[in-house]
Amino acid sequence: MNASGAAGRPFDRGSRDERLMRLAIALGERHLGLTWPNPSVGCVIVDESGDFPVIVAQGATQPGGRPHAERMALAAAGERARGATLYVSLEPCSHHGKTSPCADAVVEAGVARVVSALEDPDSRVAGLGHARLREAGIEVVAGCLAREARRAHLGHITRVTRGRPAVTVKLARSTEGLAGSRHGPRLLLTGEIANGKVHLMRAHADAIVTGVGTVLADDPLLNVRLPGLESRSPVRIVVDTHLRTPLSARVVAGAREIPTWIMTSVAAPVEAEWALAAQGVEVLRVSSDVSGRVSLPEALQLLGTRGLTRIFCEGGPELADALAGADLVDELVLITGRSARGQGDVPALGLSLQDRMDFLVCRAEEQIGPDLFMFWERP
């Protein structure tokens, strides 16, 4: 790694730490959607004994949540970890689970310095990992690129602090602000490049969520269709209060290949549940809200207990508005595509979501082909 500046001077330590932490965060982001219920962490081990730092090992949390990133990097570094600096996108764990704590492994490897982006809000850690390292005489620098790391670990943070997965809502709209037509054919508003990006976002989610109305109208597959990433298709979830999802729906037909769950109410017909279960669909029941529909807060709490940390909602304006009304939208991806003049009559943004956007912050815009992506998040 060349750590020199434009004029050949070495970067100061703070700038160097940020560059290497960006790499650690990026490594962890590669496995988003694969590690739940654990966070997807990235780790970099660097030998700083010479004039310029040398990366000796990298690691990321593995699919299924183990081994953790630190153990992957330490195993790759071997003896070269002794005296080195370890960069990690989330505080090393300090509690005994299926394996001993990563903080202990870092100590045993002889690492001299740890740069950590974020304290883990999990009550089993919550600063104890950093404390364990300091007690062993390791220099600990915490908070490097905390905002970026918090965004990368939003699902984990939301699950351990709120008991539910983080919710990203994706909506496409025409230049007139319309999402579709109540009685006409589906509107194809975005281009191929933008659709590819959406599939990449699906691949980084633990689950895709839609409503039964979308299933009945469009019969979507809700999978990842990017070449080489088909295996990254997440859990598919349909919110269906009365179990109207037909057995002929493509999400039902493929339920044995891609896990498919239906969130329904306690009053939904049991015969419909049996028929769906026979096709490999798992039916999850929760209470109804005052309108008689699935209680979304209760549904998300149930998904949290099952280990989901990040869900990607593609249910259209009605489900997006219901989530906003219940204050369950953590991120909003709003895509503006082509004109639909004379074709659409369904606004993309419902009243609740419009109100909620007053409390969201637009963090980025990105032009992808002819389509504009806007990314909003809770401050």
Secondary structure, 3 states (H helix, E strand, C coil): CCCECCCCCECCHHHHHHHHHHHHHHHHHCCCCCCCCCCCCEEEEEECCCCCCEEEEEEECCCCCCCCHHHHHHHHHHHHHCCCEEEECCCCCCCCCCCCCHHHHHHHHCCCEEEECCCCCCCCCCCHHHHHHHHCCCEEEECCCHHHHHHHCHHHHHHHHHCCCEEEEEEEECCCCEEECCCCCCCCCCCHHHHHHHHHHHHCCCEEEEEHHHHHHHCCCCCCCCCCCHHHCCEEEEECCCCCCCCCCHHHHCCCCCCEEEEEECCCCHHHHHHHHHCCCEEEEECECCCCCECHHHHHHHHHHCCCCEEEECCHHHHHHHHHHCCCCCEEEEEECCCCCCCCCEECCCHHHHHHHCCCEEEEEEEECCEEEEEEECC
